[in-house]
Amino acid sequence: MRQKAGFSHLAFCPRSGSMTDILNIIGGGMAGSEAAWQAANAGIKVVIHEMRPKVETFAHRTGFLGEMVCSNSFRSDDDEKNAVGLLHWEMRAAGGLIMATAEKHRIPAGGALAVDRDPFAESVTAALNAHPNISISYDEITELPTDGQWIIATGPLTSGALAEAIAAETGAEALAFFDAIAPIVYHESINMDVAWMQSRYDKGETEEERTAYLNCPMNKAQYEAFIDALLEADKTEFKEGETAGYFDGCLPIEVMAERGRETLRFGPMKPVGLTNANDPENKPYAVVQLRRDNALGTLYNIVGFQTKMKYGAQKAVFSSIPGLEDAEFARLGGIHRNSFINSPTLLDSQMRLKSRPNIRFAGQITGVEGYVESAAMGLLAGRMAVAEMQGRDIADVPDTTAMGALVSHITGGAAAKTFQPMNVNFGLFPPLEGMKSGRRGRKERYKGYTDRAKIDWADWVAQLAQ
């Protein structure tokens, strides 16, 4: 990777006290990239410190900034019925780099926003490299900085040395959970005499969107045999002393199967909203869905099939899925340890480390879960750092907005003793006055949340420009 010429890197060491006009960001993932973009566009000089590709991680394949390591989906793009769709809207309204780049590299995924992952990361990297206020230093930061303004956005795969420094400062080990990634299959190896293309409930405005997913059907006997194979397969065992749990939104399929034989059929393998084009008279008992992983349509990832099975077991078990008998894998699944801090006890409402207020945390390391949530916390951290560096007061983000609800949750709304990673959801929002509760009033209530959020978010962003 070429280091862009620009302002000097010589003084950007954690112990330097001479770079108070520079915002240093550790980590060039979703959060770090977004924070850098927001600050640079506000006129602040920014240095991104990214340890890859010099220091590799289990999950990353490249040295690009903004690399997607698990799914290629930003989830629902519906900004009136879904909290993550509202988060998309708020980021777009604030001139977010991640959302703008995702739109450029969007590929069909029904109502979801999915992207061609490699061109997406290349574009994020190119945009940051081209910005006159941003410089990128490919180095590993191993200790907490004592001076200057910093944002730590190292994500769940924070380097061991820096993680130890954070633990030493906070007086407790970072919390941790195990995260899994799903396998990716070459499209040409899928048997389309068995599989068919259809988005659930034919969702989408165009034919391409209505056929964005590839579906593999199972009858009851095939499903039961698949569950047996999952339960009996060789799996990766945790090392002695590893006691971290799983994030419920990214459970390995074997763990779901262990919770009950029907769990997968009511989860990622649910057959509702789908009609087998190859055999329309027979309703599948279960369906395995695959989503396009690149614009060419040559790669498909198996939706919801995060796994901790060993590689040999994965090939055997997944090849038992009708349509995937001869599947060839571009990437097999895997599991890795993710770390995050106990934000409710450690961070203030401006996302600053209470013991060292010159340091902010952003992204998944704060205990938010998901690409969009991570980028959103980066956006906020960048904006908050800018205001502080420019000597301006900044109001807390309204908790009626998606971003405000998230940051309020991680900086004090959540119970510290049971704090776990959280996706954005309407359960984090303050109730609406006079609005019906329960399932019957849900559609009206969600619309009320989004209408209120959009007004409050626009007002907050406008205040920043004054």
C-alpha positions, -999 to 999 in steps of 0.1 A, spaced: 0 0 0 13 34 -9 14 60 18 0 92 5 24 122 5 11 150 27 17 165 61 44 148 81 40 116 100 71 121 121 53 135 151 23 112 151 35 90 180 12 83 209 33 102 233 36 133 212 21 165 226 26 187 195 -2 175 173 -33 190 190 -45 202 156 -44 167 142 -71 141 147 -55 106 149 -77 76 142 -66 41 150 -83 16 127 -94 20 91 -126 -1 92 -161 11 88 -160 34 119 -125 47 114 -131 55 77 -164 73 84 -149 93 113 -120 104 91 -143 115 63 -165 135 86 -136 153 103 -117 159 71 -148 175 54 -151 198 84 -115 211 77 -96 190 103 -63 173 94 -66 136 100 -42 107 102 -56 71 99 -33 45 115 -41 11 100 -20 -19 109 -31 -40 79 -16 -53 57 16 -53 78 -2 -70 107 -28 -95 95 -60 -106 112 -79 -139 110 -108 -124 91 -93 -98 68 -80 -107 33 -67 -73 21 -52 -41 33 -81 -20 20 -99 4 43 -135 -4 50 -131 -41 41 -162 -63 48 -151 -95 66 -184 -112 72 -216 -106 52 -217 -82 23 -251 -68 34 -259 -36 53 -294 -51 60 -327 -35 54 -328 -2 35 -364 6 45 -362 39 64 -399 39 75 -403 4 88 -369 -7 100 -345 9 125 -314 0 105 -330 15 74 -335 47 94 -298 46 104 -290 44 66 -312 76 61 -295 95 90 -260 86 76 -269 98 41 -284 130 55 -250 136 73 -230 131 41 -217 97 52 -189 81 31 -199 45 38 -235 49 26 -226 69 -5 -200 42 -14 -224 14 -7 -249 30 -31 -222 31 -58 -215 -6 -55 -250 -18 -47 -261 -52 -60 -296 -68 -60 -307 -81 -26 -344 -76 -24 -351 -49 3 -316 -51 17 -286 -30 8 -259 -54 -3 -227 -44 -20 -199 -59 -42 -174 -61 -13 -140 -57 -30 -149 -27 -52 -166 -12 -22 -135 -13 -1 -113 -2 -29 -135 29 -34 -135 37 3 -97 35 3 -94 56 -29 -118 83 -15 -98 87 18 -65 86 0 -76 114 -24 -89 137 4 -64 166 10 -70 166 47 -64 128 52 -31 110 55 -29 72 60 -1 56 80 2 19 78 15 12 113 5 -6 145 -3 15 176 5 -6 206 -2 18 235 -27 44 245 -19 79 234 -13 105 262 -18 137 242 -37 150 213 -71 140 200 -76 104 192 -103 80 181 -98 43 187 -119 25 161 -100 -8 159 -131 -30 158 -135 -64 173 -101 -76 161 -81 -51 180 -44 -60 181 -32 -79 212 -8 -52 223 -34 -24 221 -61 -45 237 -37 -51 266 -31 -14 269 -68 -7 270 -74 -34 296 -46 -20 317 -61 15 316 -97 5 323 -88 -18 352 -106 -48 337 -103 -70 307 -123 -61 277 -155 -81 274 -155 -106 245 -178 -128 224 -173 -152 195 -183 -142 160 -186 -164 130 -185 -159 92 -205 -177 66 -191 -196 35 -191 -183 0 -199 -205 -30 -190 -202 -67 -223 -197 -86 -212 -219 -115 -210 -249 -92 -246 -246 -81 -272 -270 -97 -298 -246 -111 -320 -276 -120 -327 -279 -83 -322 -243 -71 -341 -212 -82 -339 -175 -80 -365 -156 -59 -365 -130 -32 -388 -138 -3 -424 -127 -10 -411 -115 -44 -399 -83 -27 -384 -57 -49 -394 -31 -75 -375 -47 -104 -372 -82 -117 -336 -82 -107 -345 -74 -71 -373 -99 -71 -349 -126 -81 -320 -115 -59 -317 -146 -38 -308 -182 -48 -329 -208 -31 -322 -245 -23 -352 -265 -12 -354 -293 13 -381 -318 21 -386 -330 56 -363 -360 54 -335 -339 39 -339 -313 66 -338 -339 94 -307 -355 79 -291 -320 76 -298 -313 113 -283 -347 123 -252 -339 102 -248 -305 118 -251 -319 153 -226 -347 146 -200 -326 126 -165 -319 139 -163 -284 153 -137 -259 164 -132 -261 201 -124 -231 222 -91 -228 239 -89 -235 276 -100 -205 296 -121 -190 267 -155 -183 282 -169 -157 259 -204 -162 246 -219 -157 212 -237 -126 198 -273 -137 193 -275 -119 159 -246 -140 145 -250 -175 160 -233 -204 143 -259 -227 127 -247 -256 149 -256 -236 180 -290 -228 166 -296 -265 158 -286 -274 194 -313 -252 207 -340 -273 189 -345 -292 157 -369 -267 143 -349 -236 152 -333 -233 118 -366 -239 100 -380 -209 118 -348 -189 113 -325 -186 83 -340 -218 66 -377 -207 69 -396 -216 37 -423 -189 39 -427 -164 10 -411 -187 -15 -424 -210 -44 -400 -235 -60 -399 -226 -97 -386 -260 -105 -414 -278 -86 -442 -253 -78 -467 -279 -67 -446 -290 -37 -440 -266 -9 -404 -269 5 -402 -280 42 -371 -257 45 -351 -235 22 -314 -225 22 -309 -191 8 -278 -177 -9 -272 -140 -16 -251 -125 -43 -217 -115 -30 -203 -96 -60 -216 -75 -89 -206 -102 -114 -229 -127 -97 -201 -153 -97 -200 -156 -58 -229 -163 -34 -228 -164 4 -250 -188 23 -273 -165 43 -273 -171 80 -249 -200 78 -221 -187 101 -204 -218 114 -177 -232 137 -175 -265 118 -140 -276 107 -133 -272 70 -137 -308 61 -170 -311 80 -183 -279 62 -177 -294 28 -194 -326 37 -224 -310 54 -230 -282 30 -227 -306 0 -257 -324 14 -279 -294 6 -300 -300 -26 -284 -279 -54 -250 -277 -36 -240 -313 -42 -210 -302 -63 -205 -268 -47 -171 -253 -48 -162 -228 -21 -144 -195 -26 -143 -192 12 -153 -215 40 -168 -203 73 -149 -197 105 -151 -184 140 -130 -158 158 -129 -140 191 -143 -104 191 -135 -79 218 -155 -49 230 -153 -26 260 -178 -21 288 -189 13 273 -216 21 299 -190 23 326 -161 36 306 -174 63 281 -192 96 286 -220 109 264 -195 123 240 -179 88 236 -148 99 254 -129 75 277 -136 90 312 -101 84 325 -85 99 293 -110 123 277 -86 130 248 -95 95 235 -128 86 220 -139 51 210 -160 43 180 -174 13 161 -178 -23 171 -153 -21 200 -179 1 218 -204 -27 218 -225 -19 188 -230 -48 163 -231 -45 125 -214 -26 97 -239 2 97 -240 7 135 -202 7 135 -200 33 108 -226 54 125 -206 55 157 -176 65 137 -196 94 121 -206 106 156 -172 103 170 -157 123 141 -183 150 144 -179 152 182 -141 154 179 -144 182 153 -165 203 176 -141 198 205 -111 207 184 -128 238 171 -137 249 207 -175 245 201 -200 230 224 -220 202 209 -254 190 222 -259 153 229 -275 135 200 -313 132 205 -321 97 218 -352 99 195 -329 93 165 -314 60 155 -278 73 162 -289 89 195 -307 58 206 -276 37 200 -251 60 216 -274 65 246 -276 28 250 -238 22 250 -229 52 271 -253 46 300 -286 32 289 -275 -4 290 -269 -23 322 -232 -26 327 -233 -60 343 -251 -76 314 -238 -54 286 -236 -73 253 -233 -62 216 -264 -46 202 -279 -39 168 -300 -8 164 -337 -16 170 -368 4 179 -367 -11 214 -339 14 222 -361 44 213 -381 65 238 -419 56 236 -442 77 214 -469 95 233 -504 83 226 -493 55 203 -507 20 206 -484 -8 218 -483 -44 207 -482 -61 173 -514 -44 160 -500 -9 163 -465 -18 153 -466 -5 117 -480 29 128 -456 30 157 -425 24 136 -436 50 112 -440 74 141 -405 66 153 -390 73 119 -409 105 113 -398 119 147 -362 108 142 -359 124 108 -370 158 122 -348 156 152 -317 143 133 -320 171 107 -322 197 135 -291 182 152 -271 182 120 -281 217 113 -269 229 147 -234 215 138 -232 238 108 -240 270 128 
